[in-house]
């Protein structure tokens, strides 16, 4: 087995890590992982780390889950991949049928990752309006501080300067409207009242610009990269009404929040709405294989149906609808159904919230918030470099966690149990105590 030093020297020489200043690896090397077991990551020296953020929010049912393993192994004996242009196969058909039943939308179009799903939905929306004889409707609206991916189209509707500013000359101009992030409410203003005030700003923009707008894209209920910004479902309900009234598509980016993270299978359910497009990825395969999907309405699908090739949606990539990934996703949906995961998670959420009670009461923890299986708090007095130092301090205590700026968040796999959550709470308290505040 390779040692830590072997892997670390080789990774610095050969691998360009994502979302990383590579020079920083000299001082804070990455974790050298040999294997995984349930909610645990195990390094090359056998040390165990609780995966408190589900390996970038993708892992639902633990590492090396036997049921997902078995589904992929079974599919390996049949067909590993076949192009989906001119061919089809049972896993992609069954997955599409099941996703349609779950979302109320249909005709799943597949990509490889979340950014791909965003690109597909944006292109599909603009192309729909073109096919409908309204090519001028090609603009997009998103929320301030929103994140939808880092490919060129997805980055155009993202509003995180760290990711976006450098590539400004490559991007389309888009419009950002006020975020309903409840942390921004005025003193005495409820989260619902603030959400509706932000929705009024969306309405004002649509009243003037709906004729040139294709779609409004939104992360339902939780804006992940904004520091787990959470908001009231009333915003989504009003956004749906406005998009319908002004004939603008509503794109629900459920990439991070779908598949149970917010307490329902899809976050939009909590507002009682159906979007025109839904983007899915991350947890769709339980953290096993790259896959994303975009589902839309029958009316939108029908606008592409015809004799002219150019009228069709000609987006593609080589691994679209990969059978192995689809088999993993089907196993994930089976686990949700047979193990009643959503109901179980509601009980776990309440239990885990109690276990995190001391953390919530810590004087340095501000804007303590949770939704479903996501918990977060801000550290207002965090000194520069807080996120990196918190990450390293937690690693020393056996927890893998990566704060976003001064926001510490927890998003564990659903198989995490109370003793593991209690350990996590102890480590969070220790790190809050150890790390000095800004002076």
Order of alpha helices (4+ residues) and beta strands (2+ residues): alpha-beta-beta-beta-alpha-alpha-alpha-beta-alpha-beta-alpha-alpha-beta-alpha-beta-beta-beta-alpha-beta-beta-beta-alpha-alpha-alpha-alpha-beta-beta-alpha-beta-beta-alpha
